[in-house]
Each structure stands twice: as C-alpha cells, then as structure tokens.
C-alpha cells in the first residue's frame, strides 16, 4: 500500500479513508494468520508497514479491538486474538441459534431475485469446487451465509452476525477449515436454499443448525490438531 505517511484519515476520492484502508489491510492479515494469533501489536511498525501515519493505524486498531480480533490486556498491551477451542465453541453455538432464526425469517421475506442470486452462488461454488479453488470456497461460503442473513430483513441479526461475530468467525474458518469438507457443505447449502424457496422456515432452520454444528466439530478438530503440532 503506497500511501504518504503525512496524509490524514480524511476521505479519499473513492470515499474510503486511510483508516478504512488500514483496517482492511490489518484485518486481512489477522484473518489469514499473517499476523500470528497471540502476537504483540506494534502500532508504529504497522504504520510503517502500510505506509501511513499512526493516526489512521490507531483508528483501525480500535475498530479491530471492537471486532474482537485484537485483545488489549492491562500491563501487557494489545495482541492478536488467540484461537481457543472454548471461544470457538461459544462462537459457533451462538451463530447456530442466530442463523437458524435468520433462515426462518428468510423463508418468510426472501424475494425471487434474492433466491436467484443464491442459486447463482451455488453454481459458482460448484464450479469452484470442481476447479479446486479453495479460496473461493471459503469466501463463497461466507457470502452464502451473508445473503441469507440479509434476506431475513432483521437489522439486529445483521448487526450481530455480519457486523460483529463474522469477523472473528472468519479468522477461525480461514485458519482451521478442513479443505476436504466443501462437497458436504455445498450439499447442505443446496438443501437449505430449497427449504427457504419452499417457505419452510422450520426445516431451513434445522438444516442450517445441523450444518453449523458439523462445521463446529470439524473446525474444533482442526484447531486441536494445529495446537498439538505447535
């Protein structure tokens, strides 16, 4: 990122601020594990790495703290959030309940255009799976869940899941996803969409909760393996 260190966090021509750009860059590095879990946050070093002043960098770090990707401890300072099995389980169980509710509401409120977009996304996922594109599978899976949450028409669910839990969830998913699972996950997605299209919110909710529970088990197993190898 080639930004002047003397610029401030005023909006750029594209509408994004320097703090926005710093946020995206640092958040992506955390999610992908380029900034290792548990590692100490050095504000000055990050500002230099991304070629900007400490002001926008500090703003970005405060946002990441609110998103629970950075944890600040008295007398220790700020560190990248640790990946723990306990938090993983709490996160997935809460997500299961809320996304089940999102499915019920989506079955009531989704329109034909949104259904068509979900169907198109499933086709893209199938193509990505056939091509071995694991990055798209991960991001496409998140997009699948986003679309259902948005179709719920519930601002509170959107704020809680998309605005809050999903940032930390993506960190776990990116670093702990087992790439052998997409075939089963994609089949789950198709059944969920079919239930929503049939306006069967109860079935869609059940299928989503089962889907997330299987994801929790797989992610927990992968995380435990990673921790044992460290």
Secondary structure, DSSP 8 states (H G I E B T S, - for coil): ----TT--SS--TTS--HHHHHHHHHHHHHHTTSS-TT-B--HHHHHHHTTS-HHHHHHHHHHHHHTTSEEEETTTEEEE----HHHHHHHHHHHHHHHHHHHHHHHHH--HHHHHHHHHHHHHHHHHHHHT-HHHHHHHHHHHHHHHHHHTT-HHHHHHIIIIIHHHHHHHHHHH--TT-HHHHHHHHHHHHHHHHTT-HHHHHHHHHHHHHHHHHHHHHHHHHHHHH-
